[in-house]
């Protein structure tokens, strides 16, 4: 017999169907209270984690200079995400297709 435990947190249900901004808005209602955070289901915690990654990526994209070419955008995004430069052969297929 499965019983559904009543939600004891200050936030509403969190699901992957929600935009990442909405997931974080709900999560932040918990005010870093570890007991409330641990009362979330594992799926909700994973969903919040992926939303935090999306937020971090958006911050990086917003910090990039405007008007970069696709190639420079990818180079800068990779460097700011991973702290190292793209491998030299990353754009190899593009160069061969341009010839």
N, C-alpha and C positions, 0 to 999 in steps of 0.2 A: 504494500500500500504506500503510494507516494503522497506525501503531504507537502504543500507549498508553504514555506515559512514566510510570514509577513515581512515586508521590507522594513528594516529598522533604521534606514539611513535618511539623511536630509535631502537626498536627490531622488529623481525618478528613475525608472528603468533605463539602462543604457544598452543600445544595440548597434550592430554594424550597419543597420539601415539608416541610421542618423548621420547627417554630415559631421565631419570631425569637429567642427566648431561647436556644435550642439552637444556632442559627447563630452567635450571638455568643460562646457558651461555647466552641465549636470555634475560632473566629477568635482569641479571646484567648489561646489556647494558643501563638500565634505570638510573643507578647511584643514586639510592634511591630518585629519583625525584617523590614526592607524586602525582603530577598532571599526570605524565606519568603512574605511577602505577595504578591510579584510572581510566585511560583511557582503561586499559585492561578489557576484558569482565569478568564477574563473574566466568565463567568456566576457563578462563586463570589464574585468581588469585587463584582459588582452585587448579588448576594443579600445579602452582608454590609452593603453600603451601605443597602439598604432596611431591613434589620434594625436598623441604627443609627438610622434615621429613626423606626422604630416604637418603639424604646427612648426616644428623645427625646420623642415624643408621649406615651408612657406617663408619663414623669416630669412633664410639664406637667399631664396629667390628675390625677395624684396630688397635685400642689401646689395644685389648685383647692380652694376651700372646699367643704365637704360641704353638701348640701341645696339646691344651686342649681336654679332652674327650667331647663327645656330651653333657653329663650331666653337666660338669663344664662350658662349653661354654654357655649353656642355663642359668645356675645360674648367671654367671658373666654378661651376656647380660641383663638379667632381672634386676639385681641390679643396673647396670649402667644406665639403661633406667628409672627405676621407683624409685630408691633410697631406695628400701627395698628388703629383701630377698624373694625368692620364698616361697609360702606356703609349709608347711611340707608335705602335701599330694600330691604335684604336680607330683611326680614320682611314686605314689602309684601303678598305673596300670602297670608300667614297672617292679616293684618289684614282683607283683603278676604273671606276665607273665614269669619272670625268674625262678620261683619256679618249 
